[in-house]
Amino acid sequence: MKNQEIRALSVEQLQEQLKAEKQQLQKLTFAHAVSPIENPMRIRESRKLIARLNTAITAKSNQA
């Protein structure tokens, strides 16, 4: 998900996306703990996306 796409979403949509991404990160970390996953960079990408979503939520809530 690109920054333009993130900025276009509403706060509610951002929170839903954040919740889904946190669940995905949890699944990835559990899978990686059991046996190494094929692409471990997905964990890093997921963490960065969570940070971007949190930043966008904070920015939009401060504007309102």
PyMOL Python script that loads the backbone (N, CA, C, O; Angstrom):
from pymol import cmd

cmd.read_pdbstr("""\
ATOM      1  N   MET A   1       0.854  -1.169   0.000  1.00  0.00           N
ATOM      2  CA  MET A   1       0.000   0.000   0.000  1.00  0.00           C
ATOM      3  C   MET A   1       0.898   1.230   0.000  1.00  0.00           C
ATOM      4  O   MET A   1       1.801   1.359   0.827  1.00  0.00           O
ATOM      5  N   LYS A   2       0.640   2.115  -0.927  1.00  0.00           N
ATOM      6  CA  LYS A   2       1.463   3.308  -1.061  1.00  0.00           C
ATOM      7  C   LYS A   2       0.920   4.432  -0.184  1.00  0.00           C
ATOM      8  O   LYS A   2      -0.220   4.384   0.279  1.00  0.00           O
ATOM      9  N   ASN A   3       1.764   5.450   0.037  1.00  0.00           N
ATOM     10  CA  ASN A   3       1.373   6.562   0.896  1.00  0.00           C
ATOM     11  C   ASN A   3       0.169   7.314   0.346  1.00  0.00           C
ATOM     12  O   ASN A   3      -0.670   7.777   1.119  1.00  0.00           O
ATOM     13  N   GLN A   4       0.067   7.444  -0.967  1.00  0.00           N
ATOM     14  CA  GLN A   4      -1.092   8.127  -1.562  1.00  0.00           C
ATOM     15  C   GLN A   4      -2.368   7.373  -1.235  1.00  0.00           C
ATOM     16  O   GLN A   4      -3.384   7.986  -0.909  1.00  0.00           O
ATOM     17  N   GLU A   5      -2.326   6.064  -1.318  1.00  0.00           N
ATOM     18  CA  GLU A   5      -3.500   5.254  -1.009  1.00  0.00           C
ATOM     19  C   GLU A   5      -3.868   5.380   0.467  1.00  0.00           C
ATOM     20  O   GLU A   5      -5.047   5.412   0.818  1.00  0.00           O
ATOM     21  N   ILE A   6      -2.861   5.452   1.322  1.00  0.00           N
ATOM     22  CA  ILE A   6      -3.108   5.590   2.764  1.00  0.00           C
ATOM     23  C   ILE A   6      -3.763   6.935   3.053  1.00  0.00           C
ATOM     24  O   ILE A   6      -4.716   7.004   3.830  1.00  0.00           O
ATOM     25  N   ARG A   7      -3.263   8.004   2.436  1.00  0.00           N
ATOM     26  CA  ARG A   7      -3.818   9.336   2.677  1.00  0.00           C
ATOM     27  C   ARG A   7      -5.252   9.463   2.200  1.00  0.00           C
ATOM     28  O   ARG A   7      -6.007  10.275   2.734  1.00  0.00           O
ATOM     29  N   ALA A   8      -5.642   8.677   1.206  1.00  0.00           N
ATOM     30  CA  ALA A   8      -6.988   8.766   0.644  1.00  0.00           C
ATOM     31  C   ALA A   8      -8.042   8.098   1.532  1.00  0.00           C
ATOM     32  O   ALA A   8      -9.236   8.348   1.365  1.00  0.00           O
ATOM     33  N   LEU A   9      -7.613   7.253   2.474  1.00  0.00           N
ATOM     34  CA  LEU A   9      -8.559   6.534   3.323  1.00  0.00           C
ATOM     35  C   LEU A   9      -9.051   7.403   4.480  1.00  0.00           C
ATOM     36  O   LEU A   9      -8.372   8.342   4.896  1.00  0.00           O
ATOM     37  N   SER A  10     -10.239   7.077   4.994  1.00  0.00           N
ATOM     38  CA  SER A  10     -10.761   7.771   6.167  1.00  0.00           C
ATOM     39  C   SER A  10     -10.153   7.155   7.428  1.00  0.00           C
ATOM     40  O   SER A  10      -9.489   6.121   7.359  1.00  0.00           O
ATOM     41  N   VAL A  11     -10.380   7.787   8.568  1.00  0.00           N
ATOM     42  CA  VAL A  11      -9.816   7.308   9.825  1.00  0.00           C
ATOM     43  C   VAL A  11     -10.345   5.911  10.148  1.00  0.00           C
ATOM     44  O   VAL A  11      -9.591   5.052  10.605  1.00  0.00           O
ATOM     45  N   GLU A  12     -11.639   5.681   9.911  1.00  0.00           N
ATOM     46  CA  GLU A  12     -12.216   4.368  10.203  1.00  0.00           C
ATOM     47  C   GLU A  12     -11.595   3.286   9.321  1.00  0.00           C
ATOM     48  O   GLU A  12     -11.291   2.188   9.788  1.00  0.00           O
ATOM     49  N   GLN A  13     -11.411   3.609   8.045  1.00  0.00           N
ATOM     50  CA  GLN A  13     -10.796   2.650   7.129  1.00  0.00           C
ATOM     51  C   GLN A  13      -9.346   2.382   7.518  1.00  0.00           C
ATOM     52  O   GLN A  13      -8.862   1.254   7.417  1.00  0.00           O
ATOM     53  N   LEU A  14      -8.658   3.435   7.964  1.00  0.00           N
ATOM     54  CA  LEU A  14      -7.276   3.264   8.402  1.00  0.00           C
ATOM     55  C   LEU A  14      -7.197   2.347   9.610  1.00  0.00           C
ATOM     56  O   LEU A  14      -6.310   1.497   9.691  1.00  0.00           O
ATOM     57  N   GLN A  15      -8.123   2.516  10.550  1.00  0.00           N
ATOM     58  CA  GLN A  15      -8.116   1.680  11.739  1.00  0.00           C
ATOM     59  C   GLN A  15      -8.420   0.227  11.401  1.00  0.00           C
ATOM     60  O   GLN A  15      -7.832  -0.681  11.989  1.00  0.00           O
ATOM     61  N   GLU A  16      -9.331  -0.001  10.461  1.00  0.00           N
ATOM     62  CA  GLU A  16      -9.623  -1.366  10.021  1.00  0.00           C
ATOM     63  C   GLU A  16      -8.403  -1.984   9.349  1.00  0.00           C
ATOM     64  O   GLU A  16      -8.069  -3.143   9.599  1.00  0.00           O
ATOM     65  N   GLN A  17      -7.743  -1.213   8.500  1.00  0.00           N
ATOM     66  CA  GLN A  17      -6.546  -1.701   7.814  1.00  0.00           C
ATOM     67  C   GLN A  17      -5.435  -1.988   8.817  1.00  0.00           C
ATOM     68  O   GLN A  17      -4.706  -2.969   8.670  1.00  0.00           O
ATOM     69  N   LEU A  18      -5.302  -1.142   9.836  1.00  0.00           N
ATOM     70  CA  LEU A  18      -4.293  -1.331  10.870  1.00  0.00           C
ATOM     71  C   LEU A  18      -4.547  -2.630  11.631  1.00  0.00           C
ATOM     72  O   LEU A  18      -3.616  -3.392  11.894  1.00  0.00           O
ATOM     73  N   LYS A  19      -5.790  -2.876  11.979  1.00  0.00           N
ATOM     74  CA  LYS A  19      -6.142  -4.099  12.701  1.00  0.00           C
ATOM     75  C   LYS A  19      -5.810  -5.333  11.859  1.00  0.00           C
ATOM     76  O   LYS A  19      -5.240  -6.301  12.362  1.00  0.00           O
ATOM     77  N   ALA A  20      -6.168  -5.290  10.583  1.00  0.00           N
ATOM     78  CA  ALA A  20      -5.891  -6.414   9.693  1.00  0.00           C
ATOM     79  C   ALA A  20      -4.386  -6.635   9.529  1.00  0.00           C
ATOM     80  O   ALA A  20      -3.917  -7.773   9.504  1.00  0.00           O
ATOM     81  N   GLU A  21      -3.649  -5.553   9.422  1.00  0.00           N
ATOM     82  CA  GLU A  21      -2.201  -5.673   9.223  1.00  0.00           C
ATOM     83  C   GLU A  21      -1.515  -6.203  10.476  1.00  0.00           C
ATOM     84  O   GLU A  21      -0.545  -6.954  10.376  1.00  0.00           O
ATOM     85  N   LYS A  22      -2.003  -5.824  11.651  1.00  0.00           N
ATOM     86  CA  LYS A  22      -1.433  -6.353  12.894  1.00  0.00           C
ATOM     87  C   LYS A  22      -1.674  -7.857  13.003  1.00  0.00           C
ATOM     88  O   LYS A  22      -0.804  -8.598  13.461  1.00  0.00           O
ATOM     89  N   GLN A  23      -2.849  -8.302  12.585  1.00  0.00           N
ATOM     90  CA  GLN A  23      -3.129  -9.736  12.593  1.00  0.00           C
ATOM     91  C   GLN A  23      -2.221 -10.466  11.613  1.00  0.00           C
ATOM     92  O   GLN A  23      -1.732 -11.557  11.907  1.00  0.00           O
ATOM     93  N   GLN A  24      -1.998  -9.864  10.451  1.00  0.00           N
ATOM     94  CA  GLN A  24      -1.115 -10.463   9.450  1.00  0.00           C
ATOM     95  C   GLN A  24       0.310 -10.558   9.983  1.00  0.00           C
ATOM     96  O   GLN A  24       0.982 -11.569   9.777  1.00  0.00           O
ATOM     97  N   LEU A  25       0.777  -9.519  10.664  1.00  0.00           N
ATOM     98  CA  LEU A  25       2.126  -9.525  11.229  1.00  0.00           C
ATOM     99  C   LEU A  25       2.254 -10.617  12.284  1.00  0.00           C
ATOM    100  O   LEU A  25       3.270 -11.310  12.343  1.00  0.00           O
ATOM    101  N   GLN A  26       1.242 -10.771  13.106  1.00  0.00           N
ATOM    102  CA  GLN A  26       1.269 -11.803  14.130  1.00  0.00           C
ATOM    103  C   GLN A  26       1.358 -13.198  13.499  1.00  0.00           C
ATOM    104  O   GLN A  26       2.116 -14.046  13.970  1.00  0.00           O
ATOM    105  N   LYS A  27       0.592 -13.428  12.446  1.00  0.00           N
ATOM    106  CA  LYS A  27       0.644 -14.714  11.746  1.00  0.00           C
ATOM    107  C   LYS A  27       2.034 -14.950  11.144  1.00  0.00           C
ATOM    108  O   LYS A  27       2.574 -16.054  11.212  1.00  0.00           O
ATOM    109  N   LEU A  28       2.597 -13.898  10.559  1.00  0.00           N
ATOM    110  CA  LEU A  28       3.920 -14.035   9.953  1.00  0.00           C
ATOM    111  C   LEU A  28       4.984 -14.363  10.994  1.00  0.00           C
ATOM    112  O   LEU A  28       5.828 -15.229  10.768  1.00  0.00           O
ATOM    113  N   THR A  29       4.946 -13.677  12.127  1.00  0.00           N
ATOM    114  CA  THR A  29       5.965 -13.923  13.150  1.00  0.00           C
ATOM    115  C   THR A  29       5.817 -15.315  13.745  1.00  0.00           C
ATOM    116  O   THR A  29       6.821 -15.971  14.023  1.00  0.00           O
ATOM    117  N   PHE A  30       4.596 -15.777  13.946  1.00  0.00           N
ATOM    118  CA  PHE A  30       4.403 -17.133  14.449  1.00  0.00           C
ATOM    119  C   PHE A  30       4.907 -18.156  13.436  1.00  0.00           C
ATOM    120  O   PHE A  30       5.587 -19.116  13.798  1.00  0.00           O
ATOM    121  N   ALA A  31       4.572 -17.946  12.172  1.00  0.00           N
ATOM    122  CA  ALA A  31       5.017 -18.868  11.131  1.00  0.00           C
ATOM    123  C   ALA A  31       6.535 -18.879  11.026  1.00  0.00           C
ATOM    124  O   ALA A  31       7.137 -19.927  10.795  1.00  0.00           O
ATOM    125  N   HIS A  32       7.145 -17.736  11.194  1.00  0.00           N
ATOM    126  CA  HIS A  32       8.599 -17.636  11.100  1.00  0.00           C
ATOM    127  C   HIS A  32       9.271 -18.281  12.312  1.00  0.00           C
ATOM    128  O   HIS A  32      10.377 -18.809  12.199  1.00  0.00           O
ATOM    129  N   ALA A  33       8.610 -18.241  13.468  1.00  0.00           N
ATOM    130  CA  ALA A  33       9.175 -18.866  14.665  1.00  0.00           C
ATOM    131  C   ALA A  33       9.150 -20.389  14.542  1.00  0.00           C
ATOM    132  O   ALA A  33      10.069 -21.070  14.999  1.00  0.00           O
ATOM    133  N   VAL A  34       8.106 -20.912  13.931  1.00  0.00           N
ATOM    134  CA  VAL A  34       7.986 -22.364  13.789  1.00  0.00           C
ATOM    135  C   VAL A  34       8.970 -22.887  12.748  1.00  0.00           C
ATOM    136  O   VAL A  34       9.756 -23.796  13.018  1.00  0.00           O
ATOM    137  N   SER A  35       8.915 -22.302  11.567  1.00  0.00           N
ATOM    138  CA  SER A  35       9.863 -22.665  10.514  1.00  0.00           C
ATOM    139  C   SER A  35      10.111 -21.417   9.676  1.00  0.00           C
ATOM    140  O   SER A  35       9.192 -20.625   9.463  1.00  0.00           O
ATOM    141  N   PRO A  36      11.322 -21.233   9.206  1.00  0.00           N
ATOM    142  CA  PRO A  36      11.625 -20.011   8.446  1.00  0.00           C
ATOM    143  C   PRO A  36      10.696 -19.845   7.250  1.00  0.00           C
ATOM    144  O   PRO A  36      10.500 -20.766   6.457  1.00  0.00           O
ATOM    145  N   ILE A  37      10.126 -18.633   7.140  1.00  0.00           N
ATOM    146  CA  ILE A  37       9.238 -18.370   6.019  1.00  0.00           C
ATOM    147  C   ILE A  37      10.062 -18.087   4.773  1.00  0.00           C
ATOM    148  O   ILE A  37      11.258 -17.807   4.855  1.00  0.00           O
ATOM    149  N   GLU A  38       9.409 -18.163   3.623  1.00  0.00           N
ATOM    150  CA  GLU A  38      10.096 -18.035   2.347  1.00  0.00           C
ATOM    151  C   GLU A  38      10.720 -16.649   2.168  1.00  0.00           C
ATOM    152  O   GLU A  38      11.849 -16.528   1.693  1.00  0.00           O
ATOM    153  N   ASN A  39       9.977 -15.605   2.551  1.00  0.00           N
ATOM    154  CA  ASN A  39      10.465 -14.240   2.363  1.00  0.00           C
ATOM    155  C   ASN A  39      10.363 -13.492   3.700  1.00  0.00           C
ATOM    156  O   ASN A  39       9.320 -12.905   3.987  1.00  0.00           O
ATOM    157  N   PRO A  40      11.413 -13.500   4.517  1.00  0.00           N
ATOM    158  CA  PRO A  40      11.345 -12.832   5.816  1.00  0.00           C
ATOM    159  C   PRO A  40      11.250 -11.307   5.732  1.00  0.00           C
ATOM    160  O   PRO A  40      10.957 -10.649   6.730  1.00  0.00           O
ATOM    161  N   MET A  41      11.496 -10.749   4.555  1.00  0.00           N
ATOM    162  CA  MET A  41      11.367  -9.297   4.397  1.00  0.00           C
ATOM    163  C   MET A  41       9.917  -8.850   4.531  1.00  0.00           C
ATOM    164  O   MET A  41       9.653  -7.674   4.784  1.00  0.00           O
ATOM    165  N   ARG A  42       8.963  -9.787   4.363  1.00  0.00           N
ATOM    166  CA  ARG A  42       7.551  -9.452   4.527  1.00  0.00           C
ATOM    167  C   ARG A  42       7.269  -8.983   5.949  1.00  0.00           C
ATOM    168  O   ARG A  42       6.382  -8.157   6.162  1.00  0.00           O
ATOM    169  N   ILE A  43       8.008  -9.499   6.919  1.00  0.00           N
ATOM    170  CA  ILE A  43       7.818  -9.072   8.304  1.00  0.00           C
ATOM    171  C   ILE A  43       8.199  -7.606   8.441  1.00  0.00           C
ATOM    172  O   ILE A  43       7.473  -6.831   9.064  1.00  0.00           O
ATOM    173  N   ARG A  44       9.312  -7.228   7.875  1.00  0.00           N
ATOM    174  CA  ARG A  44       9.773  -5.838   7.944  1.00  0.00           C
ATOM    175  C   ARG A  44       8.805  -4.906   7.221  1.00  0.00           C
ATOM    176  O   ARG A  44       8.481  -3.826   7.715  1.00  0.00           O
ATOM    177  N   GLU A  45       8.350  -5.336   6.047  1.00  0.00           N
ATOM    178  CA  GLU A  45       7.401  -4.522   5.280  1.00  0.00           C
ATOM    179  C   GLU A  45       6.102  -4.327   6.050  1.00  0.00           C
ATOM    180  O   GLU A  45       5.511  -3.247   6.018  1.00  0.00           O
ATOM    181  N   SER A  46       5.664  -5.361   6.733  1.00  0.00           N
ATOM    182  CA  SER A  46       4.431  -5.287   7.502  1.00  0.00           C
ATOM    183  C   SER A  46       4.586  -4.310   8.666  1.00  0.00           C
ATOM    184  O   SER A  46       3.682  -3.520   8.940  1.00  0.00           O
ATOM    185  N   ARG A  47       5.725  -4.362   9.348  1.00  0.00           N
ATOM    186  CA  ARG A  47       5.961  -3.429  10.452  1.00  0.00           C
ATOM    187  C   ARG A  47       5.993  -1.987   9.966  1.00  0.00           C
ATOM    188  O   ARG A  47       5.472  -1.095  10.635  1.00  0.00           O
ATOM    189  N   LYS A  48       6.601  -1.755   8.811  1.00  0.00           N
ATOM    190  CA  LYS A  48       6.669  -0.401   8.265  1.00  0.00           C
ATOM    191  C   LYS A  48       5.284   0.096   7.855  1.00  0.00           C
ATOM    192  O   LYS A  48       4.967   1.271   8.039  1.00  0.00           O
ATOM    193  N   LEU A  49       4.464  -0.790   7.304  1.00  0.00           N
ATOM    194  CA  LEU A  49       3.108  -0.407   6.926  1.00  0.00           C
ATOM    195  C   LEU A  49       2.289  -0.061   8.165  1.00  0.00           C
ATOM    196  O   LEU A  49       1.501   0.884   8.138  1.00  0.00           O
ATOM    197  N   ILE A  50       2.465  -0.812   9.244  1.00  0.00           N
ATOM    198  CA  ILE A  50       1.772  -0.510  10.500  1.00  0.00           C
ATOM    199  C   ILE A  50       2.183   0.873  10.999  1.00  0.00           C
ATOM    200  O   ILE A  50       1.338   1.640  11.460  1.00  0.00           O
ATOM    201  N   ALA A  51       3.450   1.191  10.912  1.00  0.00           N
ATOM    202  CA  ALA A  51       3.927   2.509  11.337  1.00  0.00           C
ATOM    203  C   ALA A  51       3.329   3.615  10.465  1.00  0.00           C
ATOM    204  O   ALA A  51       2.935   4.662  10.977  1.00  0.00           O
ATOM    205  N   ARG A  52       3.260   3.387   9.158  1.00  0.00           N
ATOM    206  CA  ARG A  52       2.668   4.384   8.261  1.00  0.00           C
ATOM    207  C   ARG A  52       1.193   4.602   8.585  1.00  0.00           C
ATOM    208  O   ARG A  52       0.714   5.736   8.594  1.00  0.00           O
ATOM    209  N   LEU A  53       0.479   3.510   8.850  1.00  0.00           N
ATOM    210  CA  LEU A  53      -0.939   3.628   9.186  1.00  0.00           C
ATOM    211  C   LEU A  53      -1.128   4.392  10.488  1.00  0.00           C
ATOM    212  O   LEU A  53      -2.007   5.248  10.584  1.00  0.00           O
ATOM    213  N   ASN A  54      -0.311   4.087  11.489  1.00  0.00           N
ATOM    214  CA  ASN A  54      -0.398   4.806  12.765  1.00  0.00           C
ATOM    215  C   ASN A  54      -0.122   6.289  12.576  1.00  0.00           C
ATOM    216  O   ASN A  54      -0.794   7.127  13.177  1.00  0.00           O
ATOM    217  N   THR A  55       0.850   6.617  11.757  1.00  0.00           N
ATOM    218  CA  THR A  55       1.186   8.010  11.492  1.00  0.00           C
ATOM    219  C   THR A  55       0.028   8.724  10.804  1.00  0.00           C
ATOM    220  O   THR A  55      -0.304   9.857  11.152  1.00  0.00           O
ATOM    221  N   ALA A  56      -0.582   8.060   9.831  1.00  0.00           N
ATOM    222  CA  ALA A  56      -1.703   8.656   9.106  1.00  0.00           C
ATOM    223  C   ALA A  56      -2.900   8.859  10.023  1.00  0.00           C
ATOM    224  O   ALA A  56      -3.583   9.878   9.928  1.00  0.00           O
ATOM    225  N   ILE A  57      -3.163   7.907  10.907  1.00  0.00           N
ATOM    226  CA  ILE A  57      -4.275   8.045  11.856  1.00  0.00           C
ATOM    227  C   ILE A  57      -4.043   9.227  12.779  1.00  0.00           C
ATOM    228  O   ILE A  57      -4.958  10.009  13.036  1.00  0.00           O
ATOM    229  N   THR A  58      -2.827   9.359  13.276  1.00  0.00           N
ATOM    230  CA  THR A  58      -2.501  10.479  14.169  1.00  0.00           C
ATOM    231  C   THR A  58      -2.639  11.808  13.440  1.00  0.00           C
ATOM    232  O   THR A  58      -3.195  12.760  13.989  1.00  0.00           O
ATOM    233  N   ALA A  59      -2.144  11.884  12.218  1.00  0.00           N
ATOM    234  CA  ALA A  59      -2.209  13.130  11.440  1.00  0.00           C
ATOM    235  C   ALA A  59      -3.656  13.521  11.164  1.00  0.00           C
ATOM    236  O   ALA A  59      -4.011  14.693  11.286  1.00  0.00           O
ATOM    237  N   LYS A  60      -4.493  12.557  10.794  1.00  0.00           N
ATOM    238  CA  LYS A  60      -5.894  12.871  10.483  1.00  0.00           C
ATOM    239  C   LYS A  60      -6.669  13.232  11.739  1.00  0.00           C
ATOM    240  O   LYS A  60      -7.547  14.094  11.683  1.00  0.00           O
ATOM    241  N   SER A  61      -6.378  12.612  12.850  1.00  0.00           N
ATOM    242  CA  SER A  61      -7.106  12.929  14.081  1.00  0.00           C
ATOM    243  C   SER A  61      -6.682  14.299  14.622  1.00  0.00           C
ATOM    244  O   SER A  61      -7.479  14.975  15.274  1.00  0.00           O
ATOM    245  N   ASN A  62      -5.448  14.712  14.363  1.00  0.00           N
ATOM    246  CA  ASN A  62      -5.003  16.038  14.784  1.00  0.00           C
ATOM    247  C   ASN A  62      -5.591  17.137  13.923  1.00  0.00           C
ATOM    248  O   ASN A  62      -5.774  18.259  14.395  1.00  0.00           O
ATOM    249  N   GLN A  63      -5.895  16.834  12.651  1.00  0.00           N
ATOM    250  CA  GLN A  63      -6.493  17.821  11.771  1.00  0.00           C
ATOM    251  C   GLN A  63      -7.932  18.114  12.178  1.00  0.00           C
ATOM    252  O   GLN A  63      -8.387  19.254  12.082  1.00  0.00           O
ATOM    253  N   ALA A  64      -8.638  17.103  12.626  1.00  0.00           N
ATOM    254  CA  ALA A  64     -10.061  17.269  12.949  1.00  0.00           C
ATOM    255  C   ALA A  64     -10.289  17.982  14.249  1.00  0.00           C
ATOM    256  O   ALA A  64     -11.436  18.191  14.645  1.00  0.00           O
TER     257      ALA A  64
END
""", "prot")
cmd.dss("prot")
cmd.show_as("cartoon", "prot")
cmd.util.cbc("prot")
cmd.orient("prot")
